Amino acid sequence: MAINWTDAQIEEIVKMVVSQIGGEAKKETPAFDSESYNGRKFIGIFEDMNDAINAANAGYKAIRSMRVEEREKLISKIRELTREEAEIMATIGVAETKMGRVDHKIAKHRLVADKTPGTEDIISQVKTGDCGLTLTEMAPFGVVGSITPSTNPSETVICNSMGMIAAGNGIVFNPHPNAIATSNYAVDLINRACFAAGGPKILVASVKKPTLDTANIMYKSPLIRLLVCTGGPGVVKAVLSSGKKAIGAGAGNPPVIVDDTADIKKAAKDIIDGCTFDNNLPCIAEKEVFAFDNIADELIDGMLKNGAYKITAAQADELAKIVLVDVKNPKTGIVKKTVCRDCVGRDAKVLLSKIGVSVGDEVRCIICETGFDHLFVQEELMMPILPIVRVKNIDEAIEKAVAAEHGNRHTAHMHSKNIDNLTRFARAVETTIFVKNAPSYAGIGFGGEGHTTFTIAGPTGEGITSAKSFTRLRRCVMADNFRII
Ligand code: NAD
């Protein structure tokens, strides 16, 4: 499909390209429109969060009377439009957020289209016995309030919408302000798809300008029965304190262990492939490596052959001062190292240019050897920088990897052929996703079995969310009858 950019969008993309090749593009004016694309006004975008909630509630009431079979047609149409418009959303997503890679974002949208479960995920259960029959069904909540991140903006809006609609809900989004045009494009896509497939005009709504205030209106509205939050620790804490039923998909810092039984060449390639996917934006992507000392040189050599560039310890310290900045919490006054937003999801060559190293597009990952305490190991960077820590044996590897995961219980990876080692680490780290001998994205169904999601709910336990995560169980009892034996 041809992309017809507006002048303002072209100007923004030129600025982004200039800044990525090291030129001056200091004045960054937001040129993206949260209400329209290419002259087409988005459907379901409101000035006022209350109006958005009311519109989604009307949509929810409309789909309550639809048969499951009809609801599945909405999902099929969403799949179709997502495939068709993947490139547009990937391109706007990179241009608006200045993060990630267009080719990988296209792959992420296709993954959502192909591997997000639909109504087949909604399964009723029956129990019969001496006392008759009891039916348990998965019912919608009503209107779901969903907070979405800047890292996978349209992917999360579409994936969540598919599951929530398959479950029979209407949805209101409070998307990340830095990805509002991309997120609202996806909201519009869902509404276009649903309407074309026989659904209401608006089933999914969002606001023109999301803020913490609009999020608060969402938390407090009696029409919102479930909150689903995908983002960092601050926002997950906020929804879990809302007093409403909430699903929280929070931050990770996935460690990788490579032991001396692994296929080292494959491990090197898999780790670089996973770590550099969409420039390390996915929360599941490899963030730090713990390599056995006796295979570490071979592993690093394999990484260098697969697009990695190794920097020295001094260069790593210099880069750390650029990609992590001191931010003071205005309430507590505590100063904390925080990732510099301008560096998140950037190409490796752009990050290297910040320390005066000039490389070409063939370099996709920056690697370095560090100690366990280095900020690159401890902080969730979300950029293609991969620290490697040498360890003596499996005990040290597990101890350090578990500590680096910080109890997020999100995702961990291991390359090994030793079943005991694999099992020990999986048990110790207790993550929602554990990937063995593959790139991280195998954990969300990309080259691995199982369905996909962009909302991995570790803190609240739903795990790899799907339609059934957005339902409430209801029981109907027929005493003494309807048993046929
Ligand atoms: P973020 O935490 O900056 O923002 C997430 C959303 O929350 C945005 O819409 C933001 O505007 C909003 N927000 C932030 N604080 C809020 C508050 N106090 N009240 C209401 N809304 C608030 O996230 P980001 O930088 O876009 O995404 C990256 C983070 O999200 C990383 O930590 C990553 O690991 C995590 N993430 C997790 C998953 C998962 O499935 N577990 C998926 C994607 C991203």
Residues whose N, C-alpha, C, O or C-beta is under 5 A from the ligand:
A	BS01	NAD	I147 T148 P149 S150 T151 N174 P175 H176 P177 L212 A215 T230 G231 G232 G234 V235 A238 A249 G250 A251 G252 C283 F454 T455 I456
